[in-house]
Amino acid sequence: MPTLSLLSRRRLPLVATALALGLGAASNVQAQSDWPSKPIRLIVTGPAGGTADALARLLADGMQRALKQPVYVESKTGASGAIGIHELKASGKNGYSFLVIQDGAMSEAPVAQKVSYDPFKDVTPVAQLTRTGLVMVANTSQPYQNLPDFISHARKQPNGVDFASYATGFKGHTSGMLLGQLSQTNLRHIGYKGSPPALVDLMGGHVPVMFDGTATSLPLIRSGKIRALAAVYPTRLKALPDVPTFKELGYPQLAKPGWFAVWAHPQTPAAIQQKLREVTLAHFATPAVHEQLAVLGMEPGQASTQQEMVADLQDASQKQVALLKAIGYQPEH
């Protein structure tokens, strides 16, 4: 029987390793080409009925149609989005868990409070869903009818005026802080875990004003249950054409739009991220979705690249640091 030479025997482990690596690579390629082969999860960090939840369910509908797999929405609330982000970190590498959250979780919360995630290493934006503005809303029993009235009222209050937001560290919080600094009024923040409980307290008179997203405030504004004072957006919101912007009223610093996106774990295969991006952008470009966004009071998103979204986040983060420093804010721990 022929025998293997010493050199041949030495080569066998190398050949076996190469074969294993090749098979592993082929398996990964096959897994990506077959994606998705099982249900997909969209994680949201706000409560049911909130803006992120509504957008996630809209996205899930489009994904199910295009990908032919069930897509379910799972709420992971708390810690200004950190719980949901950590859930994505723990389970998102294989491409079956994604996150729907606003940009402020990456550009605002990490500089306003201590967080245990790196917004530029632990998650990556895949596709923008919508651009959005905030609206400052008031309890209807309050004496002020517009923003100048509110500012005049607030300046007369020796103990200041409370304002609510849907989460500490996000734009609803920092917009109120900035308004207080610019208008020389004492505005005291009260943070809530999501818009719904804050709006309940606003309507009940427990807090007089709030900075909120249009998706959750719009139905209450239209029904006369709360009053809109001004919008944080570059131009008047299409859903609220009669509500002036802060820029119009002399506060151009309160004009930057926010955006919601679907995010992935950075180690999710690039082919899967690209497929999800294509499906998302196609779905959110349809007239039917635009109609639903209009009902939510939101503007269609932009087809920004991942690199453009990251650059926007970095710019917003730097500006947020400067804003917090200018108003003497101490990060929460």
N, C-alpha and C positions, 0 to 999 in steps of 0.2 A: 504494500500500500504506500503511495507516495506520501511524504511527510512535508509539512510546512517549514519553510526556512525560518530562521530566527527573525529576519527582517519582516517576513510576512506575518509572523505571529505578533510582532510589535505593532503592525499596522491594523490588525483586527479591531482593537478597541477604538482606534481613531475612525475607522470606517463605521463601526457601530454608532459612535457618537454622532458622526455626520448624518447617518441615516435617521437617527432619533431627532436631531435638530430639523432635518428636512421634513420629516413626518409631522413634527410639531408645528412648523411654519405652515405646512399644507393644511393642517387641521385648523389653524387660526384663520387662514384665508377662507377655508370652507365655512367656518363658523360665521365670519363676517358676511360672506356672500349669501348665507342662509338667513341672516338677520332680518326681521325677528322671527324666532321659532317658538316663542312663548310670550305670555302677557308682559306688558311693560307698565312700569309704575312711574307716575308723576308725583313728586313730593312738593307740597306747598307748605309754607311756613306761617300762614295765617289761618284763621278759623273759617269754618264753612260759611259761605255767604259773603266772604271778603273778596277783594279785587283779585288777588292771586288765585283764589279758588275758582272764581268765575272764568278767568282766562285759561286756567289749566283744563277745565272741563271743555272749553271751546277748542283748545288744542287737542285734547284727547279724542274728540269727535273726528277731527280731521285725520289724526294719526291712524285711528281704527279703520277709517275708510281706505286710506292709502296703503297701510301696512298689513291689513287683514289679520290683525291680532287684537285681543282685548287690551285696552289701556285704562287703568284705573287711577284715581286721584286719592292720595293719602295725605292727611294733614299731620304735620309735625310742628306744633306751635311752641313758642317760648323762646326766651333769650334773644329777642330781636332777630330771629332767623337762624341763630347758631345751631339749634337742635336739628333743623332740617338740613343745614349744610353738612353737619357731621354725619347725618344719615347718608347723604350722598357720598361722602368720603369713604364710608364703611362699605357701601354696597354698589357703587356706581361704575366700577371698572369694566364690568362685562357688557355694559350697554343696555341694561334692562331697568335701570333707575336713573331718572333725570329730575331736575329741580326747576320749578317755576317761581321766580322771585324778582323783585325789583332791583335796579342797579344800586340803590342806596345801601343794600346789605353789604356791598363790597366797597363802596366809595365813601359812605357816611358812617355807618355803625362802627367800623373798626377804628375810626379816629375819635369817636365820641364816647366810647366805652371800651373796656377791656374785653377782647374776644380771644377765643382759643383756636382760631383758624386764620390762614393766610389767604386773603381774598384774591391774590394774584398767583398762587401756587396750588391751592386745594380745589379750586373750581375753575371752569372756563366757560364763557358765554358761547352758545351755539348759534342762536338766531334771535333777533329782536321781534317781539310780538306786537308791541304797541308803544307809542309815545304818550305820555300822560302829564297832566298838570294837576296841581292841588287847588283846592278852593277853600277859602276861609269862610266858615259858616257860623251862624249865631242862633241862639235860642230866640224864638219869635217874640217872647215877652220882654226882651231887652229893649231899652229905649233907642238904641242906635239903628238907623236904617241903611247905613253905608259905611265904608271904611273911614272917611274923615270924621263922621259922627263917633265912631268907635274910638279913634285916637283921642278926640276931644274928651270923651267920657273917661278913658283910661288915665289920662293925665290928671284928672281930678280925684282919682282914688288913692288915698294915702298908703294903702296896703297893697296896691297893685291889683291886677286882674288875672285870674286863672285862664289858661287855655289848654285844651286837650289835644293829644295826637294819638295816632294808632300804634306807635311804638317809639320807645326811647332811642335816640340816636339817628333816626331817619329824618327825611326832609320835612315831614309834618312837625317834627320837634324843632329842628334847627331853623325852619322858616319863621316860627313864632319867636324864637330867640333873636333872630336877625331883625325882625320887625320891631321888637322892643328896643333894640339898640339904635336902629335908624330913626325911630319915632320918639326916642327918649321917653319911653313908657316902661313901667315895671310889669312885664308879662311873666307869669309863673307857670312853669310846665307841669302838666299832669299826664303821665304816660299810661296807655292802656295796652292790652294784649289784643290788638286788632281793632278795626273800625266799628263793628257792630256794638260792642259794649260801650264804647265811647259815645257813639251816636245816641244810644239809649239814655245815657246820663245827660247829654246835651239837650235832648228833647224834654227830659225831666227837670231841667233847670239846675242840675248839680254842677255843671260847668257852663259858663256863658258863651264861649266861642271854641272853635276847633279848626285845625288845618287837616283836611281829609282829601282822599282821592275822589274823583268825580264818579267813579263806578258805584260807590256806596252812598254818596251824598245826593246824587242827581234825583233819584226817585223822591226823596224827602223834600228837596228843593221844589220840585215840580208840584208836589202835593201841598206845598205851603206849610210843611211841618217844621222846616228850618229855613233860615234866610241866608242867601249868599251875599258876601260883602265884596270879595275880590278874588281874582285867580292868579296863581303862580304859573305863568306860561308866557312865551314870547308874544303871542297874539291872543285875541279873544278866542276862547274855546268854542268850537262849532256847536256844542251841546248847550252852551250858556252864552249866547250872543249878546245878551243884555247886561252881562256881568263884566265890569271893567277889569283890566289886569292891574297888578301892582305897579307895573311899569308906567301905565297911563296915569296912575295916581301919584307918581313921583318917587317910586321905589324900584328903579331898574335892576337893583341887585336881586330882586325876587322875580326872576323871569326864566331861569333855566328849567327846561323840561326834564322829566325823568323818563325812564323806560323800563318795561318788563321784558324779560327774555327767558328762554329755556336754556338751562345750564347743564353741563356734563362734568363728570370726573375727568381730569386732564389725561388720564391713562385709558379712557375709553377709546377704542380703535378709531383712527382718523376716518376710515371709510364709513363707520357707523355714524360718527358725528356729521359727516357730510350728507349722508342720506337723511338724517333727522333734520338737518338744516334745509335741505331741498323741500322736504315734505311740509315743514313748518311755514316757510316763506310762500310756498304755493297756496297753502290753505288760507293764510292770513292776507293773501292778495285778492281773494275772491270777493265779488260784490256781496254775497250773502254774509260773509264774515264782517265786512265793512258795515253792513246794516246793523249787525249785532253789536259791534263796537260802538256805533253811534248811540244805541240804546244804553250802553254802559257809560256814555259820555267820554269815550276815549278816542284818540286819534290813531290811525294806522301807523304801524312801526315802519322803520326804514330797513332796507336790505344791506345794512352795514356789515362789513366783514368782521371776522372774529378779532383781527388785529385792530380794526377801527374801534370796536367796542371796548377792547382793553385799553386803548389809548384814551378814550373818553373817560373811562373809569379812573385812570391814573390822573388825568387832568382834574376831574371832579374831586378826587381825594385830596390833591394838593390844595385846591381852593377851599375845601372843607376845613383843612388844618388851619389855613390862614383865617377863615371865618371864626372858628372857635377860639383861636388865639386873640382875635380882635375884640371879642365880646367877653373875654376872661372866663370862658367856660372850663371847668375842671372835669376831665373824663370820669365817668362813673365806673366803679369797680364791683 
